[in-house]
Amino acid sequence: MTLRFALLGDPVRHSISPAMHRAAFEVLGLDAEYTARRTAPDEVGPIMQGADLAGGNVTLPHKLRAARALARPGAAVRATGACNCWWRRPDGELAGDNTDVGGLRLALSRFGFEPRGARVLLLGAGGAARAAVHALLEGGVSSVEILNRTPARAQALRDRALAHAAEADSAADTHRVAEGVRVVAAPHAGATYDLVLNSTSLGLASGDPLPLDLDRGAVRGRCGAAFDMVYAAGGTAWIRHARGLGIRAMGGLDMLVGQAALSLERWFPGRPAPFEAMREAAVAELASRPGPEPGDGSRPA
Ligand SMILES: NC(=O)c1ccc[n+]([C@@H]2O[C@H](COP(=O)([O-])OP(=O)(O)OC[C@H]3O[C@@H](n4cnc5c(N)ncnc54)[C@H](OP(=O)(O)O)[C@@H]3O)[C@@H](O)[C@H]2O)c1
């Protein structure tokens, strides 16, 4: 029997996830299919609970809603409040994970970035930033400064990390988060960042401003590396800007492939995902797409 998986989101028309997963199913000889479904908010729970899908992924704007639909949220879902991958267990219960966390970890490792002890400037405080804060803290960074257009959202992100550490009942973790995670209005004078990580959606639409000018103000000459969660064929404008300044930089494609590969391994335990075949499919699919339209501010997983 063909196992069916789906990506739930809105919009999903530009998604490259079906191409990645179909390539993986073919390499692994799995009788499975993967489709992208444009999904309204009130359809998310019923579709996940319906019997016709064995599992799937969730993208904007439904990751928080999907987390609430799970009977068995994994540790990364409990930490972030967001779910991007779910599956039906043999007992029928819905389980889920946030594989953006592992996807980012995997991409940073391929980038050669060692998080332990690193000082990070995180741009953005949305759903992707939740995954980033969790992955960075787990990786042992020494500090994360959160810079967001809406400071209250950055504060909420910090509060969430703090509450999660307190729930884990670890005084050491709580202290580490309280000391290490800060909300900033701008990079401050004298700061040096091992990594500046863009988790805003800036760069999706042509004509977007840069998420941060790395050649101005306190950050000038003080940024060791740049990682952009946004991805584009040939690199985003911000990645090109960073490289132009001689800063080592990586876009979000490996993170995207990483979260997909980890999703596949949740659905098919014991079957290592064919990362390179999935990456090749993603690159080919991305290259075949027209560039972003002005004002088209979203590209789903
Ligand atoms: N590579 C991957 O695998 C991967 C995985 C997940 C997400 N992503 C990408 O990460 C990006 C963010 O996703 P998300 O789920 O976090 O979205 P989200 O929850 O909607 O958050 C968007 C973030 O971007 C900021 N932002 C939006 N427009 C802005 C503007 N004009 N100026 C300054 N800041 C602006 C928002 O700031 P405010 O809070 O002020 O609105 C917020 O911090 C998307 O591009 C997504 O495709 C990539």
The ligand as a Gaussian input file, in Angstrom:
#p B3LYP/6-31G(d) Opt

LIG

0 1
 N       15.964000      27.158000       5.643000
 C       15.010000      26.585000       6.339000
 O       14.924000      25.370000       6.477000
 C       13.992000      27.438000       7.026000
 C       13.229000      26.915000       8.072000
 C       12.298000      27.744000       8.694000
 C       12.149000      29.057000       8.252000
 N       12.915000      29.521000       7.236000
 C       12.770000      30.894000       6.757000
 O       12.904000      31.781000       7.863000
 C       12.127000      32.966000       7.617000
 C       11.285000      33.284000       8.821000
 O       10.330000      32.271000       9.045000
 P        9.395000      32.332000      10.336000
 O        8.658000      31.050000      10.379000
 O       10.172000      32.734000      11.537000
 O        8.408000      33.552000       9.953000
 P        7.609000      34.485000      10.949000
 O        7.236000      33.749000      12.186000
 O        6.553000      35.122000      10.117000
 O        8.691000      35.611000      11.397000
 C        9.159000      36.555000      10.466000
 C       10.302000      37.356000      11.088000
 O       10.778000      38.274000      10.106000
 C       10.669000      39.607000      10.606000
 N       10.320000      40.522000       9.516000
 C        9.391000      40.324000       8.562000
 N        9.353000      41.389000       7.733000
 C       10.274000      42.284000       8.203000
 C       10.692000      43.578000       7.777000
 N       10.155000      44.179000       6.720000
 N       11.674000      44.194000       8.478000
 C       12.221000      43.593000       9.570000
 N       11.868000      42.368000      10.020000
 C       10.893000      41.723000       9.340000
 C        9.566000      39.554000      11.638000
 O        9.670000      40.639000      12.508000
 P        8.401000      41.114000      13.386000
 O        8.353000      40.193000      14.578000
 O        8.724000      42.515000      13.737000
 O        7.193000      40.978000      12.517000
 C        9.888000      38.202000      12.301000
 O       10.962000      38.326000      13.175000
 C       11.298000      32.672000       6.364000
 O       11.958000      33.285000       5.280000
 C       11.379000      31.173000       6.207000
 O       11.276000      30.776000       4.848000
 C       13.833000      28.742000       6.621000

